[in-house]
Amino acid sequence: MKEQIDALRQRFESDLQAARNSETVEKLRVAYLGKKGSVTELLKGLKTVAGDQKKEMGQLINPVSYTHLTLPTILRV
């Protein structure tokens, strides 16, 4: 799961840097952070992770999921 999280984070950051307008950023937000988004699916997958690894996996996922807090700043681009 750790490899999935790292790959997702890298892909998200790359896609976000390539975004040229607010419409594209909004589509990325939905694709990654929406109800059926990639990050949401990873968070749902934490149910299957062993108890001692849940905290570590959650800490790896959270920086990506908290990106939505900075999106209003990015949207001004």
N, CA, C, O and CB atoms as a CASP TS submission, in Angstrom:
PFRMAT TS
TARGET T0000
AUTHOR 0000-0000-0000
METHOD Language model
MODEL 1
PARENT N/A
ATOM      1  N   MET     1       0.827  -1.200   0.000  1.00  0.00           N
ATOM      2  CA  MET     1       0.000   0.000   0.000  1.00  0.00           C
ATOM      3  C   MET     1       0.868   1.260   0.000  1.00  0.00           C
ATOM      4  O   MET     1       0.490   2.281  -0.573  1.00  0.00           O
ATOM      5  CB  MET     1      -0.939   0.000   1.213  1.00  0.00           C
ATOM      6  N   LYS     2       2.018   1.179   0.639  1.00  0.00           N
ATOM      7  CA  LYS     2       2.898   2.344   0.711  1.00  0.00           C
ATOM      8  C   LYS     2       3.328   2.783  -0.693  1.00  0.00           C
ATOM      9  O   LYS     2       3.408   3.978  -0.978  1.00  0.00           O
ATOM     10  CB  LYS     2       4.137   2.030   1.576  1.00  0.00           C
ATOM     11  N   GLU     3       3.599   1.817  -1.557  1.00  0.00           N
ATOM     12  CA  GLU     3       3.996   2.142  -2.927  1.00  0.00           C
ATOM     13  C   GLU     3       2.856   2.831  -3.673  1.00  0.00           C
ATOM     14  O   GLU     3       3.084   3.753  -4.456  1.00  0.00           O
ATOM     15  CB  GLU     3       4.428   0.871  -3.677  1.00  0.00           C
ATOM     16  N   GLN     4       1.630   2.376  -3.424  1.00  0.00           N
ATOM     17  CA  GLN     4       0.457   2.995  -4.052  1.00  0.00           C
ATOM     18  C   GLN     4       0.319   4.451  -3.623  1.00  0.00           C
ATOM     19  O   GLN     4       0.032   5.327  -4.439  1.00  0.00           O
ATOM     20  CB  GLN     4      -0.822   2.215  -3.696  1.00  0.00           C
ATOM     21  N   ILE     5       0.526   4.696  -2.342  1.00  0.00           N
ATOM     22  CA  ILE     5       0.400   6.058  -1.803  1.00  0.00           C
ATOM     23  C   ILE     5       1.467   6.960  -2.406  1.00  0.00           C
ATOM     24  O   ILE     5       1.176   8.082  -2.822  1.00  0.00           O
ATOM     25  CB  ILE     5       0.512   6.052  -0.257  1.00  0.00           C
ATOM     26  N   ASP     6       2.703   6.471  -2.454  1.00  0.00           N
ATOM     27  CA  ASP     6       3.793   7.268  -3.020  1.00  0.00           C
ATOM     28  C   ASP     6       3.544   7.579  -4.492  1.00  0.00           C
ATOM     29  O   ASP     6       3.754   8.706  -4.940  1.00  0.00           O
ATOM     30  CB  ASP     6       5.129   6.535  -2.858  1.00  0.00           C
ATOM     31  N   ALA     7       3.096   6.573  -5.242  1.00  0.00           N
ATOM     32  CA  ALA     7       2.820   6.769  -6.667  1.00  0.00           C
ATOM     33  C   ALA     7       1.681   7.765  -6.864  1.00  0.00           C
ATOM     34  O   ALA     7       1.744   8.622  -7.745  1.00  0.00           O
ATOM     35  CB  ALA     7       2.474   5.427  -7.339  1.00  0.00           C
ATOM     36  N   LEU     8       0.645   7.649  -6.043  1.00  0.00           N
ATOM     37  CA  LEU     8      -0.494   8.564  -6.135  1.00  0.00           C
ATOM     38  C   LEU     8      -0.071   9.992  -5.816  1.00  0.00           C
ATOM     39  O   LEU     8      -0.465  10.931  -6.508  1.00  0.00           O
ATOM     40  CB  LEU     8      -1.616   8.123  -5.188  1.00  0.00           C
ATOM     41  N   ARG     9       0.729  10.153  -4.771  1.00  0.00           N
ATOM     42  CA  ARG     9       1.183  11.495  -4.387  1.00  0.00           C
ATOM     43  C   ARG     9       2.010  12.130  -5.504  1.00  0.00           C
ATOM     44  O   ARG     9       1.828  13.305  -5.822  1.00  0.00           O
ATOM     45  CB  ARG     9       2.010  11.434  -3.087  1.00  0.00           C
ATOM     46  N   GLN    10       2.910  11.363  -6.094  1.00  0.00           N
ATOM     47  CA  GLN    10       3.741  11.884  -7.176  1.00  0.00           C
ATOM     48  C   GLN    10       2.897  12.249  -8.392  1.00  0.00           C
ATOM     49  O   GLN    10       3.112  13.289  -9.014  1.00  0.00           O
ATOM     50  CB  GLN    10       4.809  10.861  -7.567  1.00  0.00           C
ATOM     51  N   ARG    11       1.941  11.395  -8.725  1.00  0.00           N
ATOM     52  CA  ARG    11       1.066  11.660  -9.874  1.00  0.00           C
ATOM     53  C   ARG    11       0.205  12.902  -9.616  1.00  0.00           C
ATOM     54  O   ARG    11       0.026  13.733 -10.506  1.00  0.00           O
ATOM     55  CB  ARG    11       0.163  10.432 -10.165  1.00  0.00           C
ATOM     56  N   PHE    12      -0.321  13.021  -8.402  1.00  0.00           N
ATOM     57  CA  PHE    12      -1.147  14.175  -8.048  1.00  0.00           C
ATOM     58  C   PHE    12      -0.342  15.468  -8.135  1.00  0.00           C
ATOM     59  O   PHE    12      -0.801  16.450  -8.718  1.00  0.00           O
ATOM     60  CB  PHE    12      -1.725  14.006  -6.636  1.00  0.00           C
ATOM     61  N   GLU    13       0.850  15.468  -7.557  1.00  0.00           N
ATOM     62  CA  GLU    13       1.694  16.668  -7.585  1.00  0.00           C
ATOM     63  C   GLU    13       2.068  17.043  -9.012  1.00  0.00           C
ATOM     64  O   GLU    13       2.077  18.219  -9.374  1.00  0.00           O
ATOM     65  CB  GLU    13       2.963  16.452  -6.751  1.00  0.00           C
ATOM     66  N   SER    14       2.371  16.046  -9.808  1.00  0.00           N
ATOM     67  CA  SER    14       2.714  16.288 -11.208  1.00  0.00           C
ATOM     68  C   SER    14       1.528  16.867 -11.973  1.00  0.00           C
ATOM     69  O   SER    14       1.668  17.846 -12.706  1.00  0.00           O
ATOM     70  CB  SER    14       3.187  14.992 -11.874  1.00  0.00           C
ATOM     71  N   ASP    15       0.363  16.255 -11.797  1.00  0.00           N
ATOM     72  CA  ASP    15      -0.846  16.753 -12.465  1.00  0.00           C
ATOM     73  C   ASP    15      -1.190  18.171 -12.011  1.00  0.00           C
ATOM     74  O   ASP    15      -1.606  19.004 -12.816  1.00  0.00           O
ATOM     75  CB  ASP    15      -2.031  15.817 -12.191  1.00  0.00           C
ATOM     76  N   LEU    16      -1.016  18.434 -10.739  1.00  0.00           N
ATOM     77  CA  LEU    16      -1.331  19.759 -10.196  1.00  0.00           C
ATOM     78  C   LEU    16      -0.392  20.821 -10.757  1.00  0.00           C
ATOM     79  O   LEU    16      -0.828  21.931 -11.062  1.00  0.00           O
ATOM     80  CB  LEU    16      -1.248  19.744  -8.665  1.00  0.00           C
ATOM     81  N   GLN    17       0.874  20.499 -10.895  1.00  0.00           N
ATOM     82  CA  GLN    17       1.830  21.451 -11.461  1.00  0.00           C
ATOM     83  C   GLN    17       1.558  21.711 -12.932  1.00  0.00           C
ATOM     84  O   GLN    17       1.816  22.805 -13.434  1.00  0.00           O
ATOM     85  CB  GLN    17       3.251  20.941 -11.283  1.00  0.00           C
ATOM     86  N   ALA    18       1.039  20.712 -13.616  1.00  0.00           N
ATOM     87  CA  ALA    18       0.750  20.856 -15.043  1.00  0.00           C
ATOM     88  C   ALA    18      -0.558  21.592 -15.307  1.00  0.00           C
ATOM     89  O   ALA    18      -0.812  22.022 -16.433  1.00  0.00           O
ATOM     90  CB  ALA    18       0.702  19.496 -15.696  1.00  0.00           C
ATOM     91  N   ALA    19      -1.388  21.741 -14.278  1.00  0.00           N
ATOM     92  CA  ALA    19      -2.687  22.406 -14.446  1.00  0.00           C
ATOM     93  C   ALA    19      -2.473  23.870 -14.823  1.00  0.00           C
ATOM     94  O   ALA    19      -1.679  24.574 -14.198  1.00  0.00           O
ATOM     95  CB  ALA    19      -3.539  22.299 -13.147  1.00  0.00           C
ATOM     96  N   ARG    20      -3.184  24.314 -15.841  1.00  0.00           N
ATOM     97  CA  ARG    20      -3.007  25.673 -16.356  1.00  0.00           C
ATOM     98  C   ARG    20      -4.122  26.631 -15.969  1.00  0.00           C
ATOM     99  O   ARG    20      -3.970  27.847 -16.092  1.00  0.00           O
ATOM    100  CB  ARG    20      -2.897  25.632 -17.841  1.00  0.00           C
ATOM    101  N   ASN    21      -5.255  26.085 -15.496  1.00  0.00           N
ATOM    102  CA  ASN    21      -6.356  26.975 -15.137  1.00  0.00           C
ATOM    103  C   ASN    21      -7.178  26.377 -14.003  1.00  0.00           C
ATOM    104  O   ASN    21      -6.994  25.217 -13.632  1.00  0.00           O
ATOM    105  CB  ASN    21      -7.250  27.249 -16.356  1.00  0.00           C
ATOM    106  N   SER    22      -8.070  27.165 -13.467  1.00  0.00           N
ATOM    107  CA  SER    22      -8.862  26.729 -12.315  1.00  0.00           C
ATOM    108  C   SER    22      -9.792  25.570 -12.656  1.00  0.00           C
ATOM    109  O   SER    22     -10.092  24.743 -11.795  1.00  0.00           O
ATOM    110  CB  SER    22      -9.673  27.889 -11.773  1.00  0.00           C
ATOM    111  N   GLU    23     -10.246  25.506 -13.892  1.00  0.00           N
ATOM    112  CA  GLU    23     -11.119  24.403 -14.296  1.00  0.00           C
ATOM    113  C   GLU    23     -10.373  23.066 -14.210  1.00  0.00           C
ATOM    114  O   GLU    23     -10.927  22.072 -13.741  1.00  0.00           O
ATOM    115  CB  GLU    23     -11.649  24.631 -15.730  1.00  0.00           C
ATOM    116  N   THR    24      -9.143  23.050 -14.654  1.00  0.00           N
ATOM    117  CA  THR    24      -8.328  21.839 -14.599  1.00  0.00           C
ATOM    118  C   THR    24      -8.045  21.448 -13.155  1.00  0.00           C
ATOM    119  O   THR    24      -8.102  20.268 -12.808  1.00  0.00           O
ATOM    120  CB  THR    24      -7.012  22.040 -15.363  1.00  0.00           C
ATOM    121  N   VAL    25      -7.743  22.424 -12.317  1.00  0.00           N
ATOM    122  CA  VAL    25      -7.477  22.153 -10.902  1.00  0.00           C
ATOM    123  C   VAL    25      -8.720  21.574 -10.241  1.00  0.00           C
ATOM    124  O   VAL    25      -8.614  20.652  -9.432  1.00  0.00           O
ATOM    125  CB  VAL    25      -7.026  23.440 -10.169  1.00  0.00           C
ATOM    126  N   GLU    26      -9.882  22.094 -10.567  1.00  0.00           N
ATOM    127  CA  GLU    26     -11.127  21.580 -10.003  1.00  0.00           C
ATOM    128  C   GLU    26     -11.354  20.131 -10.443  1.00  0.00           C
ATOM    129  O   GLU    26     -11.790  19.309  -9.637  1.00  0.00           O
ATOM    130  CB  GLU    26     -12.319  22.466 -10.428  1.00  0.00           C
ATOM    131  N   LYS    27     -11.070  19.810 -11.688  1.00  0.00           N
ATOM    132  CA  LYS    27     -11.212  18.433 -12.167  1.00  0.00           C
ATOM    133  C   LYS    27     -10.254  17.503 -11.424  1.00  0.00           C
ATOM    134  O   LYS    27     -10.611  16.371 -11.096  1.00  0.00           O
ATOM    135  CB  LYS    27     -10.954  18.358 -13.685  1.00  0.00           C
ATOM    136  N   LEU    28      -9.053  17.977 -11.162  1.00  0.00           N
ATOM    137  CA  LEU    28      -8.097  17.190 -10.388  1.00  0.00           C
ATOM    138  C   LEU    28      -8.593  16.974  -8.964  1.00  0.00           C
ATOM    139  O   LEU    28      -8.473  15.878  -8.415  1.00  0.00           O
ATOM    140  CB  LEU    28      -6.731  17.878 -10.370  1.00  0.00           C
ATOM    141  N   ARG    29      -9.142  18.011  -8.379  1.00  0.00           N
ATOM    142  CA  ARG    29      -9.667  17.894  -7.016  1.00  0.00           C
ATOM    143  C   ARG    29     -10.726  16.803  -6.944  1.00  0.00           C
ATOM    144  O   ARG    29     -10.720  15.974  -6.034  1.00  0.00           O
ATOM    145  CB  ARG    29     -10.255  19.237  -6.542  1.00  0.00           C
ATOM    146  N   VAL    30     -11.620  16.815  -7.900  1.00  0.00           N
ATOM    147  CA  VAL    30     -12.685  15.812  -7.918  1.00  0.00           C
ATOM    148  C   VAL    30     -12.114  14.421  -8.168  1.00  0.00           C
ATOM    149  O   VAL    30     -12.509  13.458  -7.512  1.00  0.00           O
ATOM    150  CB  VAL    30     -13.730  16.155  -8.989  1.00  0.00           C
ATOM    151  N   ALA    31     -11.184  14.315  -9.118  1.00  0.00           N
ATOM    152  CA  ALA    31     -10.622  13.016  -9.476  1.00  0.00           C
ATOM    153  C   ALA    31      -9.832  12.383  -8.326  1.00  0.00           C
ATOM    154  O   ALA    31      -9.854  11.166  -8.147  1.00  0.00           O
ATOM    155  CB  ALA    31      -9.727  13.162 -10.691  1.00  0.00           C
ATOM    156  N   TYR    32      -9.145  13.203  -7.562  1.00  0.00           N
ATOM    157  CA  TYR    32      -8.327  12.672  -6.481  1.00  0.00           C
ATOM    158  C   TYR    32      -9.020  12.722  -5.124  1.00  0.00           C
ATOM    159  O   TYR    32      -8.883  11.796  -4.324  1.00  0.00           O
ATOM    160  CB  TYR    32      -7.036  13.428  -6.410  1.00  0.00           C
ATOM    161  N   LEU    33      -9.755  13.784  -4.860  1.00  0.00           N
ATOM    162  CA  LEU    33     -10.276  13.997  -3.512  1.00  0.00           C
ATOM    163  C   LEU    33     -11.787  13.867  -3.408  1.00  0.00           C
ATOM    164  O   LEU    33     -12.341  13.951  -2.312  1.00  0.00           O
ATOM    165  CB  LEU    33      -9.869  15.344  -3.029  1.00  0.00           C
ATOM    166  N   GLY    34     -12.459  13.664  -4.532  1.00  0.00           N
ATOM    167  CA  GLY    34     -13.913  13.549  -4.531  1.00  0.00           C
ATOM    168  C   GLY    34     -14.390  12.267  -3.870  1.00  0.00           C
ATOM    169  O   GLY    34     -13.587  11.452  -3.414  1.00  0.00           O
ATOM    170  N   LYS    35     -15.688  12.100  -3.825  1.00  0.00           N
ATOM    171  CA  LYS    35     -16.307  10.960  -3.147  1.00  0.00           C
ATOM    172  C   LYS    35     -15.787   9.618  -3.659  1.00  0.00           C
ATOM    173  O   LYS    35     -15.623   8.680  -2.880  1.00  0.00           O
ATOM    174  CB  LYS    35     -17.811  11.017  -3.315  1.00  0.00           C
ATOM    175  N   LYS    36     -15.530   9.523  -4.949  1.00  0.00           N
ATOM    176  CA  LYS    36     -15.006   8.293  -5.524  1.00  0.00           C
ATOM    177  C   LYS    36     -13.577   8.488  -6.043  1.00  0.00           C
ATOM    178  O   LYS    36     -13.119   7.759  -6.922  1.00  0.00           O
ATOM    179  CB  LYS    36     -15.917   7.809  -6.654  1.00  0.00           C
ATOM    180  N   GLY    37     -12.894   9.470  -5.491  1.00  0.00           N
ATOM    181  CA  GLY    37     -11.548   9.803  -5.933  1.00  0.00           C
ATOM    182  C   GLY    37     -10.497   8.817  -5.459  1.00  0.00           C
ATOM    183  O   GLY    37     -10.751   7.965  -4.608  1.00  0.00           O
ATOM    184  N   SER    38      -9.332   8.952  -6.020  1.00  0.00           N
ATOM    185  CA  SER    38      -8.216   8.043  -5.731  1.00  0.00           C
ATOM    186  C   SER    38      -7.807   8.076  -4.257  1.00  0.00           C
ATOM    187  O   SER    38      -7.570   7.028  -3.657  1.00  0.00           O
ATOM    188  CB  SER    38      -7.016   8.399  -6.602  1.00  0.00           C
ATOM    189  N   VAL    39      -7.724   9.261  -3.679  1.00  0.00           N
ATOM    190  CA  VAL    39      -7.337   9.386  -2.273  1.00  0.00           C
ATOM    191  C   VAL    39      -8.418   8.788  -1.384  1.00  0.00           C
ATOM    192  O   VAL    39      -8.110   8.100  -0.411  1.00  0.00           O
ATOM    193  CB  VAL    39      -7.087  10.866  -1.899  1.00  0.00           C
ATOM    194  N   THR    40      -9.660   9.040  -1.703  1.00  0.00           N
ATOM    195  CA  THR    40     -10.780   8.508  -0.925  1.00  0.00           C
ATOM    196  C   THR    40     -10.749   6.986  -0.941  1.00  0.00           C
ATOM    197  O   THR    40     -10.996   6.348   0.083  1.00  0.00           O
ATOM    198  CB  THR    40     -12.128   9.023  -1.479  1.00  0.00           C
ATOM    199  N   GLU    41     -10.449   6.407  -2.088  1.00  0.00           N
ATOM    200  CA  GLU    41     -10.379   4.945  -2.195  1.00  0.00           C
ATOM    201  C   GLU    41      -9.239   4.394  -1.336  1.00  0.00           C
ATOM    202  O   GLU    41      -9.387   3.347  -0.705  1.00  0.00           O
ATOM    203  CB  GLU    41     -10.191   4.518  -3.668  1.00  0.00           C
ATOM    204  N   LEU    42      -8.108   5.094  -1.312  1.00  0.00           N
ATOM    205  CA  LEU    42      -7.008   4.659  -0.454  1.00  0.00           C
ATOM    206  C   LEU    42      -7.405   4.725   1.019  1.00  0.00           C
ATOM    207  O   LEU    42      -7.085   3.824   1.795  1.00  0.00           O
ATOM    208  CB  LEU    42      -5.761   5.519  -0.704  1.00  0.00           C
ATOM    209  N   LEU    43      -8.096   5.784   1.395  1.00  0.00           N
ATOM    210  CA  LEU    43      -8.543   5.908   2.783  1.00  0.00           C
ATOM    211  C   LEU    43      -9.508   4.783   3.146  1.00  0.00           C
ATOM    212  O   LEU    43      -9.450   4.252   4.255  1.00  0.00           O
ATOM    213  CB  LEU    43      -9.212   7.273   3.013  1.00  0.00           C
ATOM    214  N   LYS    44     -10.378   4.422   2.237  1.00  0.00           N
ATOM    215  CA  LYS    44     -11.298   3.306   2.476  1.00  0.00           C
ATOM    216  C   LYS    44     -10.514   2.005   2.618  1.00  0.00           C
ATOM    217  O   LYS    44     -10.904   1.118   3.376  1.00  0.00           O
ATOM    218  CB  LYS    44     -12.333   3.190   1.328  1.00  0.00           C
ATOM    219  N   GLY    45      -9.412   1.897   1.887  1.00  0.00           N
ATOM    220  CA  GLY    45      -8.585   0.706   1.939  1.00  0.00           C
ATOM    221  C   GLY    45      -7.856   0.519   3.254  1.00  0.00           C
ATOM    222  O   GLY    45      -7.316  -0.557   3.512  1.00  0.00           O
ATOM    223  N   LEU    46      -7.829   1.543   4.088  1.00  0.00           N
ATOM    224  CA  LEU    46      -7.171   1.423   5.390  1.00  0.00           C
ATOM    225  C   LEU    46      -7.853   0.373   6.269  1.00  0.00           C
ATOM    226  O   LEU    46      -7.253  -0.134   7.216  1.00  0.00           O
ATOM    227  CB  LEU    46      -7.163   2.778   6.104  1.00  0.00           C
ATOM    228  N   LYS    47      -9.105   0.051   5.953  1.00  0.00           N
ATOM    229  CA  LYS    47      -9.818  -0.975   6.727  1.00  0.00           C
ATOM    230  C   LYS    47      -9.096  -2.315   6.675  1.00  0.00           C
ATOM    231  O   LYS    47      -9.148  -3.090   7.630  1.00  0.00           O
ATOM    232  CB  LYS    47     -11.248  -1.138   6.205  1.00  0.00           C
ATOM    233  N   THR    48      -8.432  -2.584   5.574  1.00  0.00           N
ATOM    234  CA  THR    48      -7.794  -3.884   5.385  1.00  0.00           C
ATOM    235  C   THR    48      -6.344  -3.920   5.876  1.00  0.00           C
ATOM    236  O   THR    48      -5.716  -4.979   5.877  1.00  0.00           O
ATOM    237  CB  THR    48      -7.839  -4.261   3.929  1.00  0.00           C
ATOM    238  N   VAL    49      -5.820  -2.784   6.286  1.00  0.00           N
ATOM    239  CA  VAL    49      -4.430  -2.703   6.746  1.00  0.00           C
ATOM    240  C   VAL    49      -4.360  -3.149   8.203  1.00  0.00           C
ATOM    241  O   VAL    49      -5.255  -2.861   8.998  1.00  0.00           O
ATOM    242  CB  VAL    49      -3.866  -1.255   6.584  1.00  0.00           C
ATOM    243  N   ALA    50      -3.292  -3.848   8.536  1.00  0.00           N
ATOM    244  CA  ALA    50      -3.088  -4.300   9.911  1.00  0.00           C
ATOM    245  C   ALA    50      -3.051  -3.098  10.854  1.00  0.00           C
ATOM    246  O   ALA    50      -2.578  -2.021  10.492  1.00  0.00           O
ATOM    247  CB  ALA    50      -1.782  -5.123  10.030  1.00  0.00           C
ATOM    248  N   GLY    51      -3.550  -3.302  12.048  1.00  0.00           N
ATOM    249  CA  GLY    51      -3.675  -2.227  13.023  1.00  0.00           C
ATOM    250  C   GLY    51      -2.410  -1.446  13.277  1.00  0.00           C
ATOM    251  O   GLY    51      -2.453  -0.223  13.413  1.00  0.00           O
ATOM    252  N   ASP    52      -1.277  -2.136  13.345  1.00  0.00           N
ATOM    253  CA  ASP    52      -0.025  -1.441  13.634  1.00  0.00           C
ATOM    254  C   ASP    52       0.487  -0.622  12.458  1.00  0.00           C
ATOM    255  O   ASP    52       1.370   0.218  12.630  1.00  0.00           O
ATOM    256  CB  ASP    52       1.024  -2.434  14.043  1.00  0.00           C
ATOM    257  N   GLN    53      -0.058  -0.855  11.261  1.00  0.00           N
ATOM    258  CA  GLN    53       0.376  -0.110  10.082  1.00  0.00           C
ATOM    259  C   GLN    53      -0.602   0.999   9.696  1.00  0.00           C
ATOM    260  O   GLN    53      -0.267   1.854   8.876  1.00  0.00           O
ATOM    261  CB  GLN    53       0.558  -1.056   8.917  1.00  0.00           C
ATOM    262  N   LYS    54      -1.797   0.998  10.270  1.00  0.00           N
ATOM    263  CA  LYS    54      -2.813   1.992   9.898  1.00  0.00           C
ATOM    264  C   LYS    54      -2.332   3.413  10.136  1.00  0.00           C
ATOM    265  O   LYS    54      -2.523   4.288   9.291  1.00  0.00           O
ATOM    266  CB  LYS    54      -4.094   1.753  10.678  1.00  0.00           C
ATOM    267  N   LYS    55      -1.712   3.641  11.278  1.00  0.00           N
ATOM    268  CA  LYS    55      -1.249   4.989  11.599  1.00  0.00           C
ATOM    269  C   LYS    55      -0.231   5.475  10.569  1.00  0.00           C
ATOM    270  O   LYS    55      -0.314   6.605  10.087  1.00  0.00           O
ATOM    271  CB  LYS    55      -0.635   5.023  13.007  1.00  0.00           C
ATOM    272  N   GLU    56       0.715   4.624  10.241  1.00  0.00           N
ATOM    273  CA  GLU    56       1.747   4.993   9.267  1.00  0.00           C
ATOM    274  C   GLU    56       1.132   5.277   7.897  1.00  0.00           C
ATOM    275  O   GLU    56       1.470   6.275   7.261  1.00  0.00           O
ATOM    276  CB  GLU    56       2.800   3.876   9.152  1.00  0.00           C
ATOM    277  N   MET    57       0.242   4.413   7.445  1.00  0.00           N
ATOM    278  CA  MET    57      -0.394   4.594   6.137  1.00  0.00           C
ATOM    279  C   MET    57      -1.255   5.863   6.133  1.00  0.00           C
ATOM    280  O   MET    57      -1.255   6.614   5.158  1.00  0.00           O
ATOM    281  CB  MET    57      -1.256   3.357   5.777  1.00  0.00           C
ATOM    282  N   GLY    58      -1.974   6.093   7.210  1.00  0.00           N
ATOM    283  CA  GLY    58      -2.781   7.309   7.317  1.00  0.00           C
ATOM    284  C   GLY    58      -1.929   8.565   7.249  1.00  0.00           C
ATOM    285  O   GLY    58      -2.310   9.551   6.619  1.00  0.00           O
ATOM    286  N   GLN    59      -0.771   8.522   7.903  1.00  0.00           N
ATOM    287  CA  GLN    59       0.124   9.674   7.878  1.00  0.00           C
ATOM    288  C   GLN    59       0.698   9.916   6.494  1.00  0.00           C
ATOM    289  O   GLN    59       1.027  11.052   6.151  1.00  0.00           O
ATOM    290  CB  GLN    59       1.247   9.484   8.871  1.00  0.00           C
ATOM    291  N   LEU    60       0.822   8.873   5.701  1.00  0.00           N
ATOM    292  CA  LEU    60       1.306   9.038   4.330  1.00  0.00           C
ATOM    293  C   LEU    60       0.218   9.584   3.410  1.00  0.00           C
ATOM    294  O   LEU    60       0.502  10.351   2.490  1.00  0.00           O
ATOM    295  CB  LEU    60       1.822   7.708   3.790  1.00  0.00           C
ATOM    296  N   ILE    61      -1.017   9.190   3.658  1.00  0.00           N
ATOM    297  CA  ILE    61      -2.134   9.638   2.823  1.00  0.00           C
ATOM    298  C   ILE    61      -2.557  11.065   3.165  1.00  0.00           C
ATOM    299  O   ILE    61      -2.910  11.827   2.266  1.00  0.00           O
ATOM    300  CB  ILE    61      -3.323   8.693   2.983  1.00  0.00           C
ATOM    301  N   ASN    62      -2.530  11.435   4.417  1.00  0.00           N
ATOM    302  CA  ASN    62      -3.052  12.734   4.852  1.00  0.00           C
ATOM    303  C   ASN    62      -2.481  13.943   4.129  1.00  0.00           C
ATOM    304  O   ASN    62      -3.254  14.841   3.795  1.00  0.00           O
ATOM    305  CB  ASN    62      -2.804  12.894   6.289  1.00  0.00           C
ATOM    306  N   PRO    63      -1.173  14.028   3.862  1.00  0.00           N
ATOM    307  CA  PRO    63      -0.685  15.221   3.143  1.00  0.00           C
ATOM    308  C   PRO    63      -1.361  15.410   1.784  1.00  0.00           C
ATOM    309  O   PRO    63      -1.604  16.540   1.360  1.00  0.00           O
ATOM    310  CB  PRO    63       0.822  15.126   2.945  1.00  0.00           C
ATOM    311  N   VAL    64      -1.659  14.316   1.114  1.00  0.00           N
ATOM    312  CA  VAL    64      -2.350  14.422  -0.177  1.00  0.00           C
ATOM    313  C   VAL    64      -3.789  14.842   0.042  1.00  0.00           C
ATOM    314  O   VAL    64      -4.301  15.698  -0.681  1.00  0.00           O
ATOM    315  CB  VAL    64      -2.293  13.084  -0.949  1.00  0.00           C
ATOM    316  N   SER    65      -4.446  14.257   1.022  1.00  0.00           N
ATOM    317  CA  SER    65      -5.854  14.585   1.241  1.00  0.00           C
ATOM    318  C   SER    65      -6.031  16.006   1.777  1.00  0.00           C
ATOM    319  O   SER    65      -7.075  16.619   1.554  1.00  0.00           O
ATOM    320  CB  SER    65      -6.479  13.586   2.208  1.00  0.00           C
ATOM    321  N   TYR    66      -5.033  16.536   2.476  1.00  0.00           N
ATOM    322  CA  TYR    66      -5.136  17.906   2.986  1.00  0.00           C
ATOM    323  C   TYR    66      -4.797  18.960   1.939  1.00  0.00           C
ATOM    324  O   TYR    66      -4.921  20.156   2.200  1.00  0.00           O
ATOM    325  CB  TYR    66      -4.229  18.077   4.175  1.00  0.00           C
ATOM    326  N   THR    67      -4.375  18.529   0.769  1.00  0.00           N
ATOM    327  CA  THR    67      -4.058  19.467  -0.306  1.00  0.00           C
ATOM    328  C   THR    67      -5.267  20.319  -0.658  1.00  0.00           C
ATOM    329  O   THR    67      -5.116  21.447  -1.128  1.00  0.00           O
ATOM    330  CB  THR    67      -3.567  18.716  -1.544  1.00  0.00           C
ATOM    331  N   HIS    68      -6.467  19.789  -0.434  1.00  0.00           N
ATOM    332  CA  HIS    68      -7.668  20.558  -0.765  1.00  0.00           C
ATOM    333  C   HIS    68      -7.738  21.862   0.018  1.00  0.00           C
ATOM    334  O   HIS    68      -8.430  22.792  -0.396  1.00  0.00           O
ATOM    335  CB  HIS    68      -8.915  19.729  -0.494  1.00  0.00           C
ATOM    336  N   LEU    69      -7.035  21.942   1.136  1.00  0.00           N
ATOM    337  CA  LEU    69      -7.028  23.175   1.915  1.00  0.00           C
ATOM    338  C   LEU    69      -6.241  24.279   1.217  1.00  0.00           C
ATOM    339  O   LEU    69      -6.505  25.461   1.437  1.00  0.00           O
ATOM    340  CB  LEU    69      -6.447  22.919   3.295  1.00  0.00           C
ATOM    341  N   THR    70      -5.282  23.904   0.383  1.00  0.00           N
ATOM    342  CA  THR    70      -4.473  24.893  -0.327  1.00  0.00           C
ATOM    343  C   THR    70      -4.994  25.161  -1.742  1.00  0.00           C
ATOM    344  O   THR    70      -4.506  26.069  -2.415  1.00  0.00           O
ATOM    345  CB  THR    70      -3.027  24.428  -0.391  1.00  0.00           C
ATOM    346  N   LEU    71      -5.960  24.397  -2.193  1.00  0.00           N
ATOM    347  CA  LEU    71      -6.460  24.579  -3.553  1.00  0.00           C
ATOM    348  C   LEU    71      -7.046  25.969  -3.817  1.00  0.00           C
ATOM    349  O   LEU    71      -6.883  26.477  -4.926  1.00  0.00           O
ATOM    350  CB  LEU    71      -7.501  23.544  -3.838  1.00  0.00           C
ATOM    351  N   PRO    72      -7.721  26.611  -2.851  1.00  0.00           N
ATOM    352  CA  PRO    72      -8.197  27.964  -3.154  1.00  0.00           C
ATOM    353  C   PRO    72      -7.070  28.919  -3.542  1.00  0.00           C
ATOM    354  O   PRO    72      -7.276  29.797  -4.380  1.00  0.00           O
ATOM    355  CB  PRO    72      -8.938  28.522  -1.963  1.00  0.00           C
ATOM    356  N   THR    73      -5.890  28.766  -2.953  1.00  0.00           N
ATOM    357  CA  THR    73      -4.746  29.588  -3.311  1.00  0.00           C
ATOM    358  C   THR    73      -4.271  29.241  -4.712  1.00  0.00           C
ATOM    359  O   THR    73      -3.953  30.131  -5.501  1.00  0.00           O
ATOM    360  CB  THR    73      -3.610  29.407  -2.298  1.00  0.00           C
ATOM    361  N   ILE    74      -4.223  27.964  -5.022  1.00  0.00           N
ATOM    362  CA  ILE    74      -3.791  27.523  -6.340  1.00  0.00           C
ATOM    363  C   ILE    74      -4.778  27.973  -7.416  1.00  0.00           C
ATOM    364  O   ILE    74      -4.377  28.304  -8.532  1.00  0.00           O
ATOM    365  CB  ILE    74      -3.634  26.000  -6.368  1.00  0.00           C
ATOM    366  N   LEU    75      -6.057  27.985  -7.082  1.00  0.00           N
ATOM    367  CA  LEU    75      -7.091  28.338  -8.053  1.00  0.00           C
ATOM    368  C   LEU    75      -6.969  29.786  -8.510  1.00  0.00           C
ATOM    369  O   LEU    75      -7.504  30.144  -9.559  1.00  0.00           O
ATOM    370  CB  LEU    75      -8.470  28.100  -7.461  1.00  0.00           C
ATOM    371  N   ARG    76      -6.293  30.606  -7.761  1.00  0.00           N
ATOM    372  CA  ARG    76      -6.144  32.025  -8.159  1.00  0.00           C
ATOM    373  C   ARG    76      -5.159  32.204  -9.288  1.00  0.00           C
ATOM    374  O   ARG    76      -5.026  33.302  -9.827  1.00  0.00           O
ATOM    375  CB  ARG    76      -5.701  32.867  -6.975  1.00  0.00           C
ATOM    376  N   VAL    77      -4.460  31.135  -9.657  1.00  0.00           N
ATOM    377  CA  VAL    77      -3.441  31.205 -10.719  1.00  0.00           C
ATOM    378  C   VAL    77      -4.053  31.519 -12.044  1.00  0.00           C
ATOM    379  O   VAL    77      -3.343  31.615 -13.045  1.00  0.00           O
ATOM    380  CB  VAL    77      -2.671  29.910 -10.817  1.00  0.00           C
TER
END
